[in-house]
């Protein structure tokens, strides 16, 4: 027979095991009941799914090229002013062919020059075979240290297209001080050299 103390320990261990099994069984019943209730409360809730798209929807799409482009610029944005100063303003008219820019020749190009004193001049020319237009502009005195803007509009009949440069060309005339001239220095030929030697007649004679 087992001692009384061993019987008590065995009974205590068996009781703990029974309590643990009962608690586990009770928790399982609660989980099942809660899941059934949530299903009854939301019978129409669909199952959550996750979809991952690799390489799609990242960044913005590449914009398509415009079929025609035009621009203008001054060869010198700070030219020196004189009464006969002239500055050249260039314009370029191109179309896109197979992804590359190609000049449009024979197009009409009109430049509108806006001077700081409020006056406006216009010049019209024809583009070369590579789409280049050149406008020689005589600088006015009102352009000294003031901004002059030039807008260029291109017109082509074949195909029939009109293009205005998106940003006006510009320049500001400046005054340049003339370089000082060198002055001639006097020659040394007229400068006397040495000191005069006294003559013997001026020397007093000794007393006997």
Buried (B, 14 or more C-beta within 10 A) or exposed (E): EEEEEEEEEEEEEEEEEEEEEEEEEEEEEEEEEEEEEEEEEEEEEEEEEEEEEEEEEEEEEEEEEEEBBBBBBBEEEEBEBEEEBEBEBBBBBBBBEEEEBEBBBEBBBBBBBBBBEEEEBEBEBEBBEEBBBBBEBEBBEBBEEEBBBBBBBBBBEEEEBEBEBEEBBBBBBEEEEEEEEEEEEEEEEEEEEEEEEEEEEEEEEEEE
